[in-house]
Amino acid sequence: MRKAIVYENNLYHCDVRSAENLEKIYDTRRDWLNGIYNYNQVLSKEQIQGLLDDNLVAVEGLEEINEEDLQNLI
């Protein structure tokens, strides 16, 4: 079972990538499928929620997330 890694102050290490066009979406998902993540942003659940409309977001331990996954975060 996948489980997000929660850090101090309920923050998550995230890899946020643009979803502005199909090429970027395919490139990102190809990287993630190959295990290539860059968890370079530390974000709260609220910040992640704000990014999901225009971006692809992977959370350390959970990989790519969607709205349903977001509801299960602390």
C-alpha positions in Angstrom: 0.0 0.0 0.0 1.3 3.4 -0.9 1.6 5.9 1.9 2.8 9.5 1.8 5.7 10.4 3.9 4.7 13.3 6.2 7.4 15.6 7.5 7.4 18.1 10.3 4.5 20.5 10.3 2.4 18.3 8.0 4.6 19.0 5.0 5.3 16.8 2.0 8.3 16.6 -0.3 6.8 17.0 -3.8 7.8 16.8 -7.4 5.6 19.4 -9.2 5.7 19.5 -13.0 3.7 21.4 -15.6 0.7 19.9 -17.3 0.3 22.7 -19.9 0.5 20.4 -22.9 0.4 16.7 -23.7 4.1 16.5 -24.4 5.0 17.7 -20.9 2.5 15.3 -19.4 3.9 12.4 -21.3 7.5 13.3 -20.4 6.6 13.6 -16.8 4.7 10.4 -16.6 7.5 8.6 -18.5 10.1 9.9 -15.9 7.9 8.9 -13.0 7.2 5.4 -14.5 11.0 5.0 -14.6 11.3 6.1 -11.0 12.8 9.5 -11.8 11.5 11.9 -9.2 12.8 15.3 -8.1 11.2 16.0 -4.7 12.5 19.5 -4.5 9.5 21.3 -3.1 8.2 21.1 0.4 4.4 21.8 0.4 1.4 21.6 2.7 -1.8 19.8 1.7 -3.4 23.2 0.8 -0.6 24.2 -1.4 -0.7 20.8 -3.2 -4.5 21.3 -3.7 -3.8 24.6 -5.4 -1.3 23.1 -7.8 -3.4 20.1 -8.9 -5.5 22.1 -11.4 -2.6 23.0 -13.7 0.2 20.6 -12.7 1.1 17.0 -12.1 2.2 16.4 -8.5 4.0 13.5 -7.0 4.4 13.2 -3.3 7.2 11.2 -1.8 6.0 7.8 -0.8 2.8 8.1 -2.8 4.0 9.0 -6.3 1.6 10.8 -8.6 -1.5 12.0 -6.7 -5.0 13.0 -7.7 -7.9 14.7 -5.8 -8.9 11.4 -4.1 -5.4 10.8 -2.9 -5.2 14.4 -1.6 -8.3 13.8 0.6 -6.3 11.0 2.4 -3.4 13.3 3.3 -3.2 14.7 6.8 
